[in-house]
Amino acid sequence: MAKKRDKRLKVGVDGKRRFITVPSGRAAALHFYLRGHRVVAAPPAPSFTGFDCIELAEDRDTTAVQDLLKAWF
């Protein structure tokens, strides 16, 4: 039996950069949801892979954002 892929969104960290990679079709809705919960984030930056990147403010608590992602997705 094939394993079901885990499609949960996660906050990525690269040095001081905090970001969320999200499927392109859902990026705008996620950005709106985060802004509604007072998360400072740049608008989704499109890429050619079918995923967009939402960059979070440098000082944002990644655990709190991850909890919001669990509630949204």
mmCIF file of the C-alpha atoms, coordinates in Angstrom:
data_MODEL
# 
_entry.id   MODEL 
# 
loop_
_atom_site.group_PDB 
_atom_site.id 
_atom_site.type_symbol 
_atom_site.label_atom_id 
_atom_site.label_alt_id 
_atom_site.label_comp_id 
_atom_site.label_asym_id 
_atom_site.label_entity_id 
_atom_site.label_seq_id 
_atom_site.pdbx_PDB_ins_code 
_atom_site.Cartn_x 
_atom_site.Cartn_y 
_atom_site.Cartn_z 
_atom_site.occupancy 
_atom_site.B_iso_or_equiv 
_atom_site.pdbx_formal_charge 
_atom_site.auth_seq_id 
_atom_site.auth_comp_id 
_atom_site.auth_asym_id 
_atom_site.auth_atom_id 
_atom_site.pdbx_PDB_model_num 
ATOM 1  C CA . MET A 1 1  ? 0.000  0.000  0.000   1.00 0.00 ? 1  MET A CA 1 
ATOM 2  C CA . ALA A 1 2  ? 1.348  3.418  -0.932  1.00 0.00 ? 2  ALA A CA 1 
ATOM 3  C CA . LYS A 1 3  ? 1.995  5.935  1.805   1.00 0.00 ? 3  LYS A CA 1 
ATOM 4  C CA . LYS A 1 4  ? -0.103 9.077  1.808   1.00 0.00 ? 4  LYS A CA 1 
ATOM 5  C CA . ARG A 1 5  ? 2.078  12.160 1.344   1.00 0.00 ? 5  ARG A CA 1 
ATOM 6  C CA . ASP A 1 6  ? 2.046  14.675 4.157   1.00 0.00 ? 6  ASP A CA 1 
ATOM 7  C CA . LYS A 1 7  ? 0.871  17.928 2.584   1.00 0.00 ? 7  LYS A CA 1 
ATOM 8  C CA . ARG A 1 8  ? 0.910  20.094 5.694   1.00 0.00 ? 8  ARG A CA 1 
ATOM 9  C CA . LEU A 1 9  ? 2.395  23.524 5.290   1.00 0.00 ? 9  LEU A CA 1 
ATOM 10 C CA . LYS A 1 10 ? 5.463  24.326 7.329   1.00 0.00 ? 10 LYS A CA 1 
ATOM 11 C CA . VAL A 1 11 ? 7.378  27.452 8.183   1.00 0.00 ? 11 VAL A CA 1 
ATOM 12 C CA . GLY A 1 12 ? 10.835 27.217 6.638   1.00 0.00 ? 12 GLY A CA 1 
ATOM 13 C CA . VAL A 1 13 ? 13.875 28.912 8.133   1.00 0.00 ? 13 VAL A CA 1 
ATOM 14 C CA . ASP A 1 14 ? 16.989 29.860 6.203   1.00 0.00 ? 14 ASP A CA 1 
ATOM 15 C CA . GLY A 1 15 ? 19.285 32.020 8.306   1.00 0.00 ? 15 GLY A CA 1 
ATOM 16 C CA . LYS A 1 16 ? 17.239 35.082 9.262   1.00 0.00 ? 16 LYS A CA 1 
ATOM 17 C CA . ARG A 1 17 ? 14.662 34.390 6.554   1.00 0.00 ? 17 ARG A CA 1 
ATOM 18 C CA . ARG A 1 18 ? 11.289 32.841 7.548   1.00 0.00 ? 18 ARG A CA 1 
ATOM 19 C CA . PHE A 1 19 ? 8.975  31.663 4.777   1.00 0.00 ? 19 PHE A CA 1 
ATOM 20 C CA . ILE A 1 20 ? 6.093  29.392 3.827   1.00 0.00 ? 20 ILE A CA 1 
ATOM 21 C CA . THR A 1 21 ? 6.011  27.566 0.511   1.00 0.00 ? 21 THR A CA 1 
ATOM 22 C CA . VAL A 1 22 ? 2.395  27.118 -0.555  1.00 0.00 ? 22 VAL A CA 1 
ATOM 23 C CA . PRO A 1 23 ? 0.668  25.806 -3.710  1.00 0.00 ? 23 PRO A CA 1 
ATOM 24 C CA . SER A 1 24 ? 0.060  28.737 -6.074  1.00 0.00 ? 24 SER A CA 1 
ATOM 25 C CA . GLY A 1 25 ? -3.714 28.366 -6.077  1.00 0.00 ? 25 GLY A CA 1 
ATOM 26 C CA . ARG A 1 26 ? -3.917 28.793 -2.303  1.00 0.00 ? 26 ARG A CA 1 
ATOM 27 C CA . ALA A 1 27 ? -1.215 31.420 -1.724  1.00 0.00 ? 27 ALA A CA 1 
ATOM 28 C CA . ALA A 1 28 ? -3.476 34.488 -1.848  1.00 0.00 ? 28 ALA A CA 1 
ATOM 29 C CA . ALA A 1 29 ? -5.981 32.923 0.573   1.00 0.00 ? 29 ALA A CA 1 
ATOM 30 C CA . LEU A 1 30 ? -3.213 31.983 3.001   1.00 0.00 ? 30 LEU A CA 1 
ATOM 31 C CA . HIS A 1 31 ? -1.723 35.478 2.829   1.00 0.00 ? 31 HIS A CA 1 
ATOM 32 C CA . PHE A 1 32 ? -5.148 36.975 3.595   1.00 0.00 ? 32 PHE A CA 1 
ATOM 33 C CA . TYR A 1 33 ? -5.611 34.533 6.506   1.00 0.00 ? 33 TYR A CA 1 
ATOM 34 C CA . LEU A 1 34 ? -2.201 35.356 7.990   1.00 0.00 ? 34 LEU A CA 1 
ATOM 35 C CA . ARG A 1 35 ? -2.772 39.104 7.669   1.00 0.00 ? 35 ARG A CA 1 
ATOM 36 C CA . GLY A 1 36 ? -6.136 38.656 9.383   1.00 0.00 ? 36 GLY A CA 1 
ATOM 37 C CA . HIS A 1 37 ? -4.275 37.149 12.333  1.00 0.00 ? 37 HIS A CA 1 
ATOM 38 C CA . ARG A 1 38 ? -1.805 40.062 12.459  1.00 0.00 ? 38 ARG A CA 1 
ATOM 39 C CA . VAL A 1 39 ? 1.087  38.199 10.881  1.00 0.00 ? 39 VAL A CA 1 
ATOM 40 C CA . VAL A 1 40 ? 3.308  40.580 8.944   1.00 0.00 ? 40 VAL A CA 1 
ATOM 41 C CA . ALA A 1 41 ? 4.148  38.863 5.667   1.00 0.00 ? 41 ALA A CA 1 
ATOM 42 C CA . ALA A 1 42 ? 5.136  39.857 2.153   1.00 0.00 ? 42 ALA A CA 1 
ATOM 43 C CA . PRO A 1 43 ? 2.640  39.100 -0.620  1.00 0.00 ? 43 PRO A CA 1 
ATOM 44 C CA . PRO A 1 44 ? 3.147  35.708 -2.272  1.00 0.00 ? 44 PRO A CA 1 
ATOM 45 C CA . ALA A 1 45 ? 6.078  35.659 -4.665  1.00 0.00 ? 45 ALA A CA 1 
ATOM 46 C CA . PRO A 1 46 ? 5.252  33.447 -7.646  1.00 0.00 ? 46 PRO A CA 1 
ATOM 47 C CA . SER A 1 47 ? 7.623  30.858 -8.986  1.00 0.00 ? 47 SER A CA 1 
ATOM 48 C CA . PHE A 1 48 ? 7.570  28.512 -11.943 1.00 0.00 ? 48 PHE A CA 1 
ATOM 49 C CA . THR A 1 49 ? 7.270  25.362 -9.819  1.00 0.00 ? 49 THR A CA 1 
ATOM 50 C CA . GLY A 1 50 ? 3.574  25.642 -8.986  1.00 0.00 ? 50 GLY A CA 1 
ATOM 51 C CA . PHE A 1 51 ? 4.377  26.941 -5.525  1.00 0.00 ? 51 PHE A CA 1 
ATOM 52 C CA . ASP A 1 52 ? 4.577  30.477 -4.177  1.00 0.00 ? 52 ASP A CA 1 
ATOM 53 C CA . CYS A 1 53 ? 6.662  31.737 -1.281  1.00 0.00 ? 53 CYS A CA 1 
ATOM 54 C CA . ILE A 1 54 ? 5.254  33.937 1.491   1.00 0.00 ? 54 ILE A CA 1 
ATOM 55 C CA . GLU A 1 55 ? 8.055  35.581 3.427   1.00 0.00 ? 55 GLU A CA 1 
ATOM 56 C CA . LEU A 1 56 ? 7.408  36.394 7.078   1.00 0.00 ? 56 LEU A CA 1 
ATOM 57 C CA . ALA A 1 57 ? 8.789  39.312 9.058   1.00 0.00 ? 57 ALA A CA 1 
ATOM 58 C CA . GLU A 1 58 ? 12.209 38.592 10.559  1.00 0.00 ? 58 GLU A CA 1 
ATOM 59 C CA . ASP A 1 59 ? 11.087 38.820 14.183  1.00 0.00 ? 59 ASP A CA 1 
ATOM 60 C CA . ARG A 1 60 ? 7.963  36.662 13.798  1.00 0.00 ? 60 ARG A CA 1 
ATOM 61 C CA . ASP A 1 61 ? 7.497  33.707 16.180  1.00 0.00 ? 61 ASP A CA 1 
ATOM 62 C CA . THR A 1 62 ? 7.601  30.682 13.886  1.00 0.00 ? 62 THR A CA 1 
ATOM 63 C CA . THR A 1 63 ? 5.824  28.435 16.404  1.00 0.00 ? 63 THR A CA 1 
ATOM 64 C CA . ALA A 1 64 ? 2.806  30.742 16.523  1.00 0.00 ? 64 ALA A CA 1 
ATOM 65 C CA . VAL A 1 65 ? 2.675  30.891 12.709  1.00 0.00 ? 65 VAL A CA 1 
ATOM 66 C CA . GLN A 1 66 ? 2.961  27.097 12.518  1.00 0.00 ? 66 GLN A CA 1 
ATOM 67 C CA . ASP A 1 67 ? -0.038 26.808 14.872  1.00 0.00 ? 67 ASP A CA 1 
ATOM 68 C CA . LEU A 1 68 ? -2.010 29.115 12.551  1.00 0.00 ? 68 LEU A CA 1 
ATOM 69 C CA . LEU A 1 69 ? -1.065 26.923 9.583   1.00 0.00 ? 69 LEU A CA 1 
ATOM 70 C CA . LYS A 1 70 ? -2.361 23.823 11.374  1.00 0.00 ? 70 LYS A CA 1 
ATOM 71 C CA . ALA A 1 71 ? -5.689 25.560 11.945  1.00 0.00 ? 71 ALA A CA 1 
ATOM 72 C CA . TRP A 1 72 ? -5.924 26.816 8.340   1.00 0.00 ? 72 TRP A CA 1 
ATOM 73 C CA . PHE A 1 73 ? -4.887 23.828 6.276   1.00 0.00 ? 73 PHE A CA 1 
# 
